[in-house]
């Protein structure tokens, strides 16, 4: 990476970290993950294996915690490791529209922030199954195409 670009990124990080709640924020480039592209089918298979829920049940309209958590994690990992839009992810998981997948991702990140051990254990298993060898969470892309990260949410999940 060009030295000038690295300096610009560090400057942007410093500006972001000045705001309350973003003290440990880091910037990652989307192209850092090109070698880690997965299909949504691979992600769904890994998430379902990690949570012990068959995919057909995860797509059902049932709102039991285990099924909801499985859907949330599929959305989170699909958004982070595939180029799919919110609408495409929602259709695959059986949600009503794109806002449902946005909500799922936000809720999954909330569980991780709240140190929900069940979700963290599932994330560890998913990372092992997908052979994700870093401690960064999936990069989340906003609806307008900007990229950001959920930095710190799944780091150190051991």
N, C-alpha and C positions, 0 to 999 in steps of 0.2 A: 504494500500500500504506500502511496506517495506520502512523504514526510509532511507536506503541507496539509494534506487531508487529515492525517493523524492529529496534527496540531489543532485543526478546526474542530475535530470531534472532541478532543480534550476540553477545548474552550466551551463547547456546547454542553458537555457533561457538567462542567463547573457552574454554568448558568442554571441548569436544571437543579443541581444539588443545593442551590441557594434557597429554593422554595421548600416550605414546610412539607414534610412527608416524603421528600425525594432525596434525603441526605446520602443514601447509598446507591442512587440510580446509576446505571451504566448504559452506554449506547452500544448496540450491536448492529452490524449491517446485515441485511437480509441475505446477501450473497455469501455470508459466513456459513450458511447452512445448505448451500447447493448440493454438497455431497451427502446430505442427510435427508433427501427427499423420499417420502414414503407415499404409498397409495392410501386412500382412505380405507380401503379394505384391510390393508395390513394394520393400520392403526386400530380399526374397530376390532379386529381379531385379537390384537395385543391387549387392548383395554378389557375386552370381554373375558379373556383368559385371566387377567390380573384381578378382576372383580368377581369372577365365577358366575357371570350372567351370560346366558346364550344371547346371541345378537337379536334373534327374533323377539325375545322378551324385552330387550333394551329398546326396541322400536315400538313396543306396545304403549298405549296411552296410560298405563298404570303409573301411579305417582308414588310408589313405595320408595323409600330412601335409597335402597341399593340400586334400583333401576334408574332413578333420577341421577344419582352420582355417576353411574356408568355413561349415561347420555352426556352429562356435563364434561366428563373426561374425554369422550370421543370428540366432542366439539372443540375442546381446548387443544388437544393434540393435532386434530385435523387442521385447525386454523394455523397452528404453529409450524407444521411440517408438510403441508401441501399448499399448492397455489389456489385452492378452492375458495370461492366466495362464501359469505354467510348463507346465502340462499341455497347454494349447492350442498353445503354441509347440512342445513336444515332438512332438505329433501332426502338426503341419504339416511339421516337418523330418524326420519319420520315426524319431524316437528312441523308446526303449521306454517311458519314463515321465517324470514331471515332474522327478525328481532328475537325469536325464540333461541336461536343459536348464540346470538350476542348475549342474551340473558344467561344462558348455560355457561358460557365462558366466564362471565363476571362472577357467577356463583361458585364455579370451580376455583377461581382465583381467591375468592373470599374464604373458602374452606381451607385453602393452603395457607393464607395469611393468618387465619385463626388457629393454626397448628392442629388441624383435624387429623389425628393420627391415622385414621382409616384411609383418608384420601392420600396422605403422604406415603403410606405403605403401598397403596395402589400405584402411585406415581413411580415409586422405586421399582416395582415389578414391571411396569410398562417400559421404563427406561432400559431395564435389563433385557426384556423381550425384543425391543426394537434396537438393542445394542447402541443406545445413546450414551456416549462416553464423556459427557461433560456435565457439569452441575448447573448449567443454565436452563431456565424454563423455556418452553416454546416461545418464539417471537410472536407477538400478537400484532395483527395488522388492523388498523382502524377502518371503518366503513368508507372513508374518503381515500384510502390507499396509502396513508402514511404508515410508517412502521414504528413500533415502540416495543418495549419488552415488559414483561411482568418480573423484572429483576428482583432477585432475592426471594421469590415465592417458593421455589423448589430447591434452592441451594441447600446443601448440607442435609439432605433428607435421611441420612443414615440413622 
